[in-house]
């Protein structure tokens, strides 16, 4: 198959969700408390489906298993999950396990290393990233005593910021933030603190303190990172992270940008602007909020227009 694979997202309602996925991207969200758009997902808890082309209507997980020639990956499952999150309220403070711990304690589920690109943030918005405990005993003690202000590290954010959040990192999005999240295909979360909120039935949401304390990295401080940016013709590319889980870049296109053939399959999410993807004799329209996959052996192509995209691959 030598054409892009466009995907239809799945929307998830959350206690902390809002309307910005509709307001910013025009998505047909199910309610005014929509927190997540699972944009490129083959996870069983929410699968994207193919829009158009010969595989229209097929779930991404089915496409992955039935057409491995499109991906040429050693992973038995589609390894990545791309989300957009609207934190209309503070998310719970949480931590995720690594592959080894999740495989042992979560029925073979993958661990969850993730990263955030800040799409939008209200003035004064902050995230929680890391903690101040020097030992596991101190971490446990401060959690038991509810000393959250002394324990949790808050970091101010603005649009365009990027944060790498490896497994074992205590973290949370604060209210007023929209992010594009690139992560391992996992839905395992250990909730540490939830501001004593109650769900729609009046119940406190479950915490997972023993597992959270088990998997948290200690010590754990936030350290700002520097990124490499390259410019060629109409393309400015910033590489945020590249490791055994994923490579994530931001591409800014202004005018015409020739792109060489990709060795891996590539995930593309348009986060601003519009334009076109030109491949051989075909033109594919790209709009803000579109998500697509370029299969292996797609070949060289051009991007045209004024747009920003987050690009990722294994």
N, C-alpha and C positions, 0 to 999 in steps of 0.2 A: 504494500500500500504506500503510495507516494503522495499523500495529502495529509494536511493537519487533522488531528482528531480533536474536535471541539466537544466540550463537556457541559452537561446540565448539572448545576449544583444541587445539593440537598441542604435544607435549612433546619436549624435546631433551635427550639425555644429554650431560653434560660432565665433563671430568676433575676439575673443581672443584665439581661438583654434590653434592646431598645429598637429604634427605627432607622438607625444610620445606614444599615445595609441597603435599605430602600432609598434613603435620602441621598446617599453618596453614589450608589451604583445602579439604582433603578430596579433592584431585585424585587420579585413578587413575594415578599416575606409573609409568613402565615399569621403573624400577630405583631403587636407593638412591644413585645418582649422577646424579639428574635435576637439571639446572641451569636450564633455561628452560621456561617456559610461553609459547608464542606465542599470546596470547589473542585478539587481533584482528589478523589477518594475511592479506594477499593476496600475500605474497612467495613466489616459486617454491620456496624452500627449506623452506616449511612453511605451508600454507594452512589457515586456520580454515574450518569448514563451518557452515552454518546449522542451528540446532536448532528444529524446529517451524515452523508456518506454511506458507504456500504455496511457499516456496523451500527447504523442508527438504532437507538433504543437498547443497545446492549450495555449491561453494567460493566464498569471498568474491570472488576475482578474477573468476570467471565472473559472479557477481551484479553486480559493478561494471561489467563490459563489456556485459552483456546488458540491464541495467535502469538506465541512466544517470539516468532520471527520479527515482530514489530518492536521488541524491547531488548532481546538478547541479554538477559540478566540472569545472574546465578541465584537470585533471591526466589524462594518458593512462593512468596506473596508480593504484591505490589508494595514496595518498601516505604513509599513516601505518602504524606497526607498534607494537602495544602488547604488552609482555612483562612477565612476572613472573620475576625471577631469584633463585635461591637460591645465594648464594656460601658454600658450606660450607667452601671453601678460598679462598685468594687467587686472584683472576683475574689473567691476564697483564696487564702494563702495555702499553697500546695507544693508538693514535690513529686517527682516521678522516679521510678526505679530504672536501672540499666537492664540490658538484655538478660544477663545472667539471673538477676533477682526476679525479674518478671517471669522469665521462663519457668523458674522453680515455684513461685508463689501465685502466679496468675494464669495457670493453665496454658503455658506455652506462649502467652502474649509477648509481643516485642516490648522492650523498654521504650522510654520516650525521651530522646534528646530532641530539642526544638530550637527555633530561633524566631525572632520577631522583627519585622520591618514596621515602623510606626507610620501608618498612612495618614492618620489624623489625630490631633490631641488638643484638647481645650487648654487655655492658659492655666498654668499651675498644676497640670496633670503629673502624676508620679506613678512609678511602678515600685513594687517590692522586689529586690534582687539581692539575695544573700542574707547573712545573719552575722551577729556579733559574738556568738558563742565560741569559746576557745577549745572546749572539750565536749564530748557527747554527754557527759554528766551535766555540764552547765546548760547545754541545749535542753535536755530533759527537764531540768529544774525550772528553767525560765518558762517553758511551755506549761508545766504543771501549775506554776504560779501566775500564769497569764501576763507575764511582763513583756507584752508585745512591742511597746514603744522602745524598750531597751534592747530587744532581741533583733528586730527586723530592720534591714537597711532599705531606706527609701531613696530612689534616684529620680530626679526630674527628667521629663521627656518632652520632645518636640517632634513634629513631622519630619521624616527623613532619617531619624535615628534608627540604629540597628542594635539588637542584643542577641548574643548567642547564649542559649540556656541549656547547658548539658544536663543529663540526668543527675540527680542528686542535688540540684540547685533549688533552694527554697525561693519561691517567686509568686508574684500575682500582678495582674494588670489592675491599675487604679481606674476610677470612673472617668469618663470623658475621653477614652482612648479607643481608636480603631487600629487594628494591626492585621497585617498579612503574616500568617504563621506557617513556616515550613517545618515539618516534624517527621519523625518516624511514624509509621502507620500503627499507632497504638492509641487506646482510649483508657489507659490505666493512670489514675490520679489518686494520690494520697493527700487527703485534705487535712491541713494542720490547724486552721483557724478560719471561722466563717462569720466573725463579728456577731455571733449569737443570733443570726437571722433565722427566721422560721419560713418553711415552705408554705404553699397555698393551703395545706391542711393544718397549719399551725405547729408543725413538728420541726425541731432543730435538725439540720442536715447532719448526716453521719460524718464523724471524723475518723481518721485512720492513723492515730498517733504512734502506735507501736511500730508499724511499718515505716511511717515517715521518719521516725528517729533512726530506724535501721539504715535507711538508704541515704540520708542527708550527708553531703560532703562537709567535712570539718577540717580546718577552718574554711571560710568561704566569704571572700570579699569581692565586691564589684571593682573591676579594673577596666577603664575605657580602652577601646582598641582603635588602632589606626588601620585604614584600608587603602588598598592599591586601586587607583583609577587610571584607565587607559582611554585614549581617544583615537579614533580612526574614522576618517570620512564623517558620516553623520551619526556615528555611534559613540557614546560615552559609556564605558562599562566600569562598574565598581564591584570588585569581588569582596564579599563580606566574610565568607567562610568556605573552607574546602577541607573535608576530612572523610573518614570512612563511612559516615552516615549520609552526607550530602554536600554538594557544592551549591552555593547561593550567590547570585549576582543581581545587581540592579542595572538595567539597560535604559539609557535615555536616548531616544531617537529624535533627531531634528533634520528633516530633509530625507535623503536617501542613504541607507546604510547597507552595504553588502555584507552578508554573513557567510562564512565558509561552512562546508558540510560538517555536521555534528557526528562525533564518534558514538556518543550515547544517545538514548532517547532524551528529549528535553521537555520540561514543563514550563509553560509560559502563562503568566497572569498579568493582564493589562490593568494597571492601577491608576492611570491618568491619561487623558488625551485619546486620540484615535488615529488610525492610519490603515495601512494595508500590508499584507505579506505577499510578496511576489515570488512565485515558484514556477519556473519554466514558463508556460503560457497562461498560468492561472493566477488570478488575483483573489485574495481572501481578505475581507473586511475585518478590521480589528477595532473593537470598541471598548471603552472603559468597562471593566467588570467581566470581560471575556477570559476564559481559561481554556488552554489547549495543550496538546502533546504533539511534538514532532517525533515520529518514529525513527529508528535507526535507518541509515541509508536514505534519509530524506534528501540529502544533497544540498548544495549551496542555494541560498535564497537572498532576497532583499527585503528589508523593512523600510516602509515609507511613511511619512507623516510627522506628527508631533505627539509623541507618546512616551510614557514611562512603563516599564515592565519589570517584574521580578522573575528571574530565570533560575531554574534549579534542575539538578540531575543527581543520580547516584554518584 
